[in-house]
């Protein structure tokens, strides 16, 4: 028996669930997107997004990887829960953005987290001796508060990164840059409101997004999930291993936050959201 449509390319589906730089490993997902861009098995890519964002630089790495995919085949972003900050940054690489009406989008902005442990270290009797060349070399040090000059330097750095985010949204969406700045307060919107202001193209379900990707790519509306390989320990230990990995991820993410960093991240998720590690 002949199956004439058996080999017809379908739609690659990649789930971007969790914090970018946490559950969403930047090098792993960049390789996934590169393989999809080159593969003839897929005529379109559907991004299934449920992410509050994460690392600013990591979001940009994945954004450029997605742009390479978009140069060869259509990309549709589907926001099922939250597509905020860096999560929305990834949407800007898509041809079309579809979301559930109650999904959250936006949070266009940048935040810098720097712990200041000066008082804590003083209470436990720990002092730091710092030897440096370069007047501002230790401006990110957690052992003291920044000076007024350093605060101005930080603000200038954040303003430059913020301008980049605004520019990316303005180029991707049919919105003037001045209007994007009015939206770029860091707040989140429902997808319904996001559609009204131009951040979302259509309201719909996963099946609607899959159908849109298939039509744009002239492919069968058959999802082909492309996922990162599971670590050997997780495959061997199952859910026990998954919980172990969850604890490891929490410790890793908290360590990263305590060391400071620049994030495209909805602040309520600063300690990471690990719901998806339990499934």
ABEGO torsion letter per residue (X at the ends): XBBAAAABBBBBBBBBBEBBGBABBAAAAAAAAAAAAABAABABBBBBBBBAEEBAAAAAAAAAAAAAAAAABBBBBBBAABBBEAAAAAAAABABBBBBAABBBEGBEBBBBBBBAAAAAAAAGBBBBBBBBEAAAAAABAABBBBAAAAAAAAAAAAAAAAAAAAAAAAABBBBAAAAAAABAGBBBBAAAAAAAGABABBEBAAAAAAAAAAAAGBBBBBBBBBBBBBAAAAAAEAAAAAAAAAAAAAAAAAAAAAEEBBBBBAAAAAEBAAAAAX
